[in-house]
Each structure stands twice: as C-alpha cells, then as structure tokens.
Amino acid sequence: MIYVDADACPVKAEAERVATRHGLRMALVCNGGIRPSANPLVELVIVPEGPDVADKWIAERAGAGDVVVTADIPLAAKCVAAGAQVIRHDGSALTEANIGSVLATRDLMADLRAADPFRQGGGKSFGKAERARFLDGLERAVQAAKRRTG
C-alpha cells in the first residue's frame, strides 16, 4: 500500500503512476479539495478538518511493507518507527538512520523562525528534475517494501 499525505502534495500523479505499474493500492489522504481518481487502485480518503488528522490516519495504518509519501517530518518519524518506507516529495528517503537528525533540524529551524519573524523559508521551485528524483526515490522505496514483505 502507498499512503500519500495528499494536502499540498506536488507528486500525486507520479505516485499514482508507480502504484499502477506495480499493481499497488494507494490512499490519497486529505481533508478535502482533491478530485477522486478514476483509477480503481486509488482511494481518496477525506478526513475531518483539524490539526494533523490526516497524519494520524496514516500513522495508525502504515507499517512494514507500506510506503508513505509525506513532507511532514513528525508523521515520517512515526511511520519509520512502524517499519514503513518513507519518502519525501524530493525523492529522499527517511529512514531509521536519518530521521533523528531530520527531526532535530526541523525543530531547530522552527525555533529560528519563531525567534526571528523576518526569517521565512522561500519555496523552492518544483520542476521536471524534482519529479524525476521523486519517481526514482519512490521506485526504490516500493522495491524495498516488496523485499521486506517477501
């Protein structure tokens, strides 16, 4: 199963292509505003409004043999702990080996932004190269999940 934290996810279509190629079910989890896919492998899960409701839904279900696509670091940490393969939108994997430092960096940056309201991160462009890196990373994550479950 591929779980996609779908709110503001720029790679939903790419994830669907990989899921279809491998015959995997995929859940797009959001709190609304996303069109359902005609693909029978893709389920649109609309959760109630509220902080981290989609994250909690995914974290309760993801485990060994699953792949989670998210930019949310606390969600990623929970899914890694549950044994899932986790990949960010840029194609980078979050693993037991790196999730601690990624969480620490996230917390540090949040503290810096809180201390200096003028320090705001600028959004990076997301083009063909980033989508290609994501596709490559997702393919690796799916293969690793398959190996894990036999």
Protein Blocks (a to p, Z undefined) as FASTA:
>chain_A
ZZddfehpaklmmmmmmmmmnopacddddeejiacdfbfkbccddddedehklmmmmmmm
gcghiacddfbfklmmmmmmnopacddfkopacdfklmmmmmmmmmmmmmmmmmmmklcc
ddddddfklmmmmmmmmmmmmmmmmmmnZZ
